[in-house]
Amino acid sequence: MAINIDTVYQTVQALANKEQRGYITPQEFNLFANQAQQDIFEQYIYDLQAYKRQGPNALSLGDSVNTIHTKLNSFLVLSNVPSGTDLPSSSYYGQIYLGQGGTRRALKQVDPDTVTDLNSSTFHKRGFTDAVYFMDGPKNIQVWDKTGQITSGVKVERLNIKSPTTCYWGYVVINEQAVYDPSASSNFTLHDSEQSDLVMKILKLAGISTEDQQLFSAAAAEDGLNTQEQNK
């Protein structure tokens, strides 16, 4: 579900005007809105790459990875993995899936030693009821189950665009006032859970632009609280 641009615009204006802190023009709002959206999107990628470098240990981070995957869902497409090993070109890879028996299952990432144990021990084979995969290089994977390596039916999520589409608060001028025009507007592409974060980041950018330290500090403090809540 997209975040309505007018909802964010009205919230930003209400908070900016609180205690007579000023008015953000539509042109300024659109500039700040796109910068804030891009910053949030890029943070997704940064966080996921950080988790990815931890390999299978990232699973110990609880729901953090799954939460980011959910927020990135609208930016991902499912692609085939040729020969079950060669990942397609992309700046980011999401969940690895295996299609078997008409169903698609998400695969668990393990370290290579786990697969070695699987191949060499009857005891370990009994404990494996599903397929797993490990990274075999920056652009390669290996998928295994207790019967051996799997080279067909493997798919991977990947980003199909570099960034969110441009958002825009469109308007018409009536009685010298900017009035919202839905037909000339474009909503945010981000997950709807990011609405509060967008508002605060836009206010921070507005505070920097107007050199309003009080506005910037208030927005930065609220933004920090939002980040803490998301990381719990």
Disulfide bonds with the S-S distance in Angstrom:
none
